[in-house]
Amino acid sequence: MKISIPLALAAGFAVVSFSSPAADWPNWRGPDHNGISKETDWSTQWPAAGPKQLWKAKVGTGFSSFAVSGGKVFTVGNTDNTDTVFCFDANTGAEVWKQSYASPLDPKYYEGGPNATPTVEGERIYTFSKRGVAHCLDAAEGTELWVKDLAAELKAKMPVWGFAGSVLIAGELALLNVGSTGAALDKKTGKVIWSSGPEEAGYSSLVPVEIGAKSAVAFASKQHVVAVTVADGKELWRFPWKTQYNVNPTDPIFSGSKVFISSGYNRGGGVFDVSASPPKNLWDNKNMRNHMNSCVLWQGHLYGLDDNQLRCLVFDTGAVKWTDKAAGKGSLMLADGKLIVLSEKGELLVAAPSPDGFKPLVRAQVLGGKCWTVPVLANGKIYCRNAAGDVVCVDVSGK
């Protein structure tokens, strides 16, 4: 796998991206692990009735987002205490294959179902159930290649709302947020290469980053944000981040040696300089309380969901630039200098990210029900789902 460094960062820090064909989106938060797509070949010139619906499907209860790779789209849902991984033709919605395995719904104060998003790498697809079981499937046919019950083998305590971090592939390793500071498996066999203590994990996914000459990953654990080496899990730095019920749900966002983290339950957000030892807190306030989904960083500003409202902050200071009620507890990504927002009630909105205010260019109702799952733009199509498992694919190619 080719590794590229798209951004030179201060103090020996560089966020790592893994190459993927065309405008694919093969894993959670995309190939650059930041919620930002490089895709430009798509349009906001929508018909008055909204973008054309190309296909729809039902996948079962859950909040797994989408991985798009090689003309296929993958997601996971739960029906009758069984998780099913679905592979659809990205253009037609035809079911290519599905693979199921036992996994409790676990509807604790919400609908339940899988939290993590599939990860596609080459000929394999990786999933992680909320009970801590990792699966590796053949991407072409869905055949199970290996399965590893990490919660049982590592005696790792399950978070209250289940494991949520998606699998990260780095070289020959599959890394997960399980245990006190993560674990790594051989991606081909599932053999545990290294692991950490059995403490309850956080809910975030791992973000690859180069720290000096070391390949590392950063993520939110139960009560800290930590960075460990990919090769052996050695801790490089950590800083405390405590949230009610130990819900640290979001991925760290890097700007040079500065790291933004946020969580809900009225905790808020903050930026730390991790080039200092120990990491130095630069600001900490309640202006961005990400309850579930991560922000995106664009031109010095953070855009995200502050509990049930859309908000823009200045990265360096945490000052609020604007607040908008359009999205509720929705989610967003960014592509071609535009925010793509799916509201909690299923309205799809596109707006230019500006510190001057939220001014949608287009908007359309594409789903009903509760929509907490991040939408995905890939190859001129936007994929959306709701908690009940209704999936829609809409055409934004402009062709």
Secondary structure, DSSP 8 states (H G I E B T S, - for coil): --EE--S--GGGEEE-EE--STT-B-STTTTTTSSEE----------TT-SEEEEEEE--B-----EEETTEEEEEEEETTEEEEEEEETTT--EEEEEEEE-----SSS-----S--EEETTEEEEE-TTSEEEEEETTT--EEEEEEHHHHTT----TT------EEETTEEEE--SSS-EEEETTT--EEEE--SS---S---EEEEETTEEEEEEE-SSEEEEEETTT--EEEEEE---GGG---S--EEETTEEEEEETTTTEEEEEETTSSS-EEEEEESS---SSS--EEETTEEEEEETTEEEEEETTT--EEEEE-SSSS-EEEEETTEEEEE-TTSEEEEE---TT---EEEEEE---S---S--EEETTEEEEE-TT-EEEEEE-S--
